[in-house]
């Protein structure tokens, strides 16, 4: 998969990723649970992928890029004060 196709897929997934991050933060507030939240997000996205289009490639090929996007979004949300660290 070339970078342009990967970028397109990630941009199409962005609303679902952001919604998933916010939902998981609400369900599991507070610091120290990032790995569990990331695994929960992976389970949801992989479940959707496995029942979706095979043209997207293997989920394992997409996951490293999704992890980078999630990390950047969480950092941005933390800096913007969207997620409270003291909860």
C-alpha positions in Angstrom: 0.0 0.0 0.0 1.5 3.4 -1.0 1.5 6.3 1.4 -1.2 8.2 -0.5 -3.6 5.2 -0.1 -2.7 4.9 3.6 -3.2 8.6 4.1 -6.7 8.4 2.5 -7.6 5.4 4.7 -6.4 7.1 7.9 -8.3 10.3 7.0 -11.5 8.3 6.4 -11.0 6.6 9.7 -10.3 9.8 11.6 -13.9 10.5 12.8 -14.2 6.9 14.0 -10.8 7.1 15.7 -11.6 10.4 17.4 -15.0 9.1 18.5 -13.4 5.9 19.9 -10.8 7.9 21.8 -13.4 10.1 23.4 -15.7 7.3 24.2 -13.0 5.2 25.8 -11.8 8.3 27.8 -15.3 8.8 29.1 -15.7 5.1 29.9 -12.2 4.7 31.5 -11.3 8.2 32.8 -8.0 9.0 34.4 -4.3 8.4 33.7 -2.5 5.1 33.5 -4.9 3.3 31.3 -3.6 4.2 27.9 -2.6 0.7 27.0 -6.0 -0.8 27.9 -7.8 2.0 26.0 -5.6 1.4 22.9 -6.3 -2.3 23.0 -10.1 -1.6 23.3 -9.8 0.7 20.3 -7.9 -1.9 18.4 -10.6 -4.6 19.1 -13.4 -2.3 17.9 -11.6 -1.2 14.7 -10.3 -4.7 13.9 -13.8 -6.1 14.4 -15.2 -3.6 12.0 -12.3 -4.2 9.5 -12.7 -7.9 9.6 -16.4 -7.6 8.6 -15.6 -4.9 6.0 -13.8 -4.6 2.7 -10.9 -6.8 2.0 -9.5 -4.1 -0.3 -8.3 -2.2 2.8 -5.5 -4.6 3.3 -4.7 -6.5 6.4 -5.5 -4.8 9.7 -2.0 -5.6 11.0 -0.6 -3.5 8.2 -2.8 -0.5 9.1 -2.4 -0.8 12.9 1.1 0.8 13.3 -0.1 3.9 11.5 -3.4 4.0 13.5 -1.3 3.8 16.7 0.7 6.9 15.6 -2.4 8.8 14.8 -4.0 7.9 18.2 -0.8 9.0 20.0 -0.7 12.3 18.2 -4.4 12.9 18.8 -4.2 12.1 22.5 -1.2 14.4 22.9 -3.1 17.2 21.2 -6.2 16.6 23.3 -4.1 16.6 26.5 -2.3 19.8 25.5 -5.6 21.4 24.7 -7.1 20.4 28.1 -9.7 18.2 26.5 -8.7 15.2 28.7 -8.1 16.0 32.4 -5.0 14.4 33.9 -6.2 14.6 37.5 -9.4 12.5 37.0 
